[in-house]
Amino acid sequence: QVQLLESGGGSVQVGGSLRLSCAVSADSACRYSMAWYRQAPGKERALVASIAYGSTKYADPVKDLATISTENTKSTLYLQMNRLKFEDTARYYCKSNCGGVAHWGNGTTVVTSS
């Protein structure tokens, strides 16, 4: 069973930084392919960044502004976001790909303001 619990969201000023965390409860085999997604108000959920077997990928809007990482045991997934913009306001979700099945957390909300 995979359980994902996001935290770290909140209200941040434009230009600020934030680090989101996702506590991962899963077999080790389910921790090697993970991602952050976000869903802005009125929009579809979209990929922010992914990490699989140590290789990372980023969506164009966050390239050079965000960093996805895990610690050694892969029990926590992080998303460091810098120079936040208004358009970064969204609910952020952690995703694990395990055995061909996608597992999602409930998300954490980030609101950027002036």
N, C-alpha and C positions, 0 to 999 in steps of 0.2 A: 504494500500500500504506500502511495506517495502522498505526502502532506507538505504543502508549501505555505509559509506564512510571511507575508511581506510587512515591512515596517520602514520607518524613516521619512515618510511623507509629511507634508505640512505646507505652511505658507512661507514663501521665500521671495525676496525682492529680485526684480530683474537684475541680471548681472551677478547674482549670488551663486552659491554652490550648495549641493545637497548630495548625501550618500544614502541610497536605498539599500536595504538588506532583505534577503529572503532566506529564512530558516528552512532548511531542507531535511525532511524526514523520509528517507527512502533507502532502499538497497543501494549499495555502492554502484551497481551497474546502471542505476537510473540517474546518476549525478554527472555523467560525462557529456551530456548534450542538454544545455539549458539556455534560456533566453529571457530577456525582458521585452515586454510589449507595453503599449500604452493605448488608451482610448480617450481621446479628447471629446468634449461635449459635442454631440451631434455628428460624430465621425466614427468610422469603423476602427476596430482594434488594429494596431499596426506594430510591426516589429521595430524595436529600438536597437537591440544588440543581441548577439548570440555568442555562445562559447561552446565549442565542441572539441574534446580531446586537445584542449590547449589552444585551439585556433579561434580567433575572434573575428566577428564581422559586425559592422555598424551600418545603420540606415544613414542615408545621405544627410538628413537634417541634423544629426548629432555627431557626425564624423569630426574628430579632433576636439569635441566638446564633452564626450562621455567615455567612460572606461568601465568595461565589464570585467569582473574578476571573481575568483573563488579563493578560499584559503585551502591549505593542503588537503584537508579531509573532505573538501567539497561539501561540507555540511551547511555552508552559508554562501549564498550568491550575492554579489554586490553590484551596484550600479552607481558610479560616481559621475555626477553631472555638474559641469562648470559653465559659467557665463549663461545662466538660465535666461530664457526669453519668454515672452508672453505665450508663445505658441507651445511651450513645454508644459503648460497647464493640462493635466490629464490624470486619469487613474492609471497607475502603473501595475502591471501584472508580471509575476514570475511564472515561467513555464518550464516543465521538465518533459523531455521526450524519453519514453521508456517502453521498450518492446513494441514500438509502433503506435503507442498511445500517448496522447498529449494530456498532461496533468497541469492544472492551473491553480494558483492561489486566488484569494479573494480581492487582492489588490490593495494599494495604498495611494492616497490622493496627494498630488502635488499641485499647488496653486501659486502661480507667480504673479506678483503685483508690483506696481511702481512705488 
